[in-house]
Amino acid sequence: MNEECKPVYVRLREVIAASILDGEYREGDMLPSVRAFAARQGANPLTVAKAYQSFQDEGLIIVKRGVGMFVADGATRRLRSMERAYFLEQVWPRITCQMRRLGISLSDLSLDEKA
C-alpha cells in the first residue's frame, strides 16, 4: 500500500512498531504519553490513542492506570513474528514479481561493493 494512502493511525503504528523492534523501547519500558507522542509526530492525540489501543488489543503494550503505557513482555518477539509474516506474505511477492520483470537476480542484490 502506498505510504500516503495508509490511514494516519496505521503509519503511527508502524513508527511505534519500528521503535520497539529497533530497541528504542524495550520490553518493560514506558512509552511516551499519547500527548507527547502526538506532539512529536505532529498528529492528533485521538489518532495516537487509536494506534496505542491497537497495540493494547494485541497484548503488545500494557496500561498501568495513573502511571502510563509499557511495552509488554514478549512484545518484541511477537511483533517481529507478525512483521515477518506480513513481509513474507504481502511485501516479498510484489518484490519478487518486480525483480523478475526487471531481470534482477538474488546475486545482483549482494551487499558487497562491486568493482
C-alpha positions as CSV (number, residue, x, y, z in Angstrom):
1,M,0.0,0.0,0.0
2,N,1.2,3.5,-0.9
3,E,2.5,5.4,2.2
4,E,0.2,8.3,1.7
5,C,-2.8,6.0,1.2
6,K,-2.4,4.4,4.6
7,P,-4.6,5.8,7.5
8,V,-2.6,8.0,9.8
9,Y,-3.1,5.7,12.8
10,V,-1.5,2.8,10.7
11,R,1.5,5.0,9.9
12,L,1.8,5.9,13.6
13,R,1.5,2.2,14.5
14,E,4.4,1.5,12.1
15,V,6.6,4.1,13.8
16,I,5.8,2.6,17.2
17,A,6.5,-1.0,15.9
18,A,9.8,0.1,14.4
19,S,10.8,1.8,17.7
20,I,10.1,-1.4,19.6
21,L,11.8,-3.7,17.0
22,D,14.8,-1.3,16.8
23,G,15.2,-1.4,20.6
24,E,14.3,2.2,21.2
25,Y,11.6,0.9,23.6
26,R,12.4,-2.4,25.2
27,E,10.1,-4.8,27.0
28,G,9.0,-3.1,30.3
29,D,9.9,0.4,29.0
30,M,7.4,3.1,29.3
31,L,6.1,4.5,26.0
32,P,5.6,8.3,25.6
33,S,2.2,9.6,26.6
34,V,-0.4,10.0,23.9
35,R,0.1,13.8,24.0
36,A,3.9,13.6,23.9
37,F,3.9,11.2,21.0
38,A,1.2,13.2,19.2
39,A,3.3,16.4,19.5
40,R,6.5,14.6,18.4
41,Q,4.7,13.2,15.3
42,G,2.5,16.2,14.5
43,A,-0.6,14.0,14.9
44,N,-3.9,14.3,16.6
45,P,-3.9,12.8,20.1
46,L,-7.1,10.8,19.3
47,T,-5.3,9.2,16.3
48,V,-2.3,8.3,18.5
49,A,-4.7,6.8,21.1
50,K,-6.2,4.6,18.3
51,A,-2.7,3.4,17.4
52,Y,-1.8,2.7,21.0
53,Q,-5.2,0.9,21.5
54,S,-4.5,-1.4,18.6
55,F,-1.2,-2.5,20.4
56,Q,-3.1,-2.9,23.6
57,D,-5.8,-5.0,22.0
58,E,-3.0,-7.3,20.7
59,G,-1.3,-7.5,24.1
60,L,1.8,-5.8,22.9
61,I,1.5,-2.9,25.3
62,I,0.0,-2.8,28.8
63,V,-1.5,0.1,30.6
64,K,-0.9,0.8,34.2
65,R,-3.6,3.2,35.3
66,G,-2.2,6.5,36.5
67,V,1.3,5.5,35.5
68,G,1.4,5.0,31.7
69,M,1.8,2.5,28.9
70,F,4.5,0.0,28.8
71,V,5.9,-2.5,26.2
72,A,4.6,-5.9,27.3
73,D,6.8,-8.9,28.0
74,G,7.3,-10.9,24.8
75,A,6.1,-8.0,22.6
76,T,9.4,-7.8,20.6
77,R,9.3,-11.5,19.7
78,R,5.6,-11.4,18.8
79,L,5.9,-8.2,16.9
80,R,8.9,-9.5,14.9
81,S,6.9,-12.6,14.1
82,M,3.9,-10.6,12.9
83,E,6.0,-8.2,10.8
84,R,8.0,-11.1,9.3
85,A,4.8,-12.9,8.3
86,Y,3.4,-9.7,6.8
87,F,6.6,-9.2,4.8
88,L,6.8,-12.7,3.5
89,E,3.1,-12.9,2.6
90,Q,2.4,-9.3,1.4
91,V,5.6,-7.5,0.6
92,W,8.1,-10.1,-0.8
93,P,5.7,-11.5,-3.5
94,R,5.5,-8.0,-5.0
95,I,9.2,-7.5,-4.8
96,T,10.0,-10.8,-6.5
97,C,7.5,-10.0,-9.2
98,Q,9.2,-6.7,-9.8
99,M,12.6,-8.4,-9.8
100,R,11.5,-10.8,-12.4
101,R,10.1,-8.0,-14.5
102,L,13.4,-6.1,-14.3
103,G,15.7,-9.2,-14.7
104,I,17.2,-8.8,-11.2
105,S,18.5,-12.0,-9.6
106,L,19.3,-12.6,-5.9
107,S,23.0,-12.4,-6.7
108,D,22.5,-8.9,-8.1
109,L,21.5,-7.9,-4.6
110,S,24.8,-8.7,-3.0
111,L,25.8,-6.2,-0.3
112,D,29.4,-6.5,-1.3
113,E,30.8,-3.5,-3.2
114,K,31.1,-4.2,-6.9
115,A,34.3,-3.0,-8.6
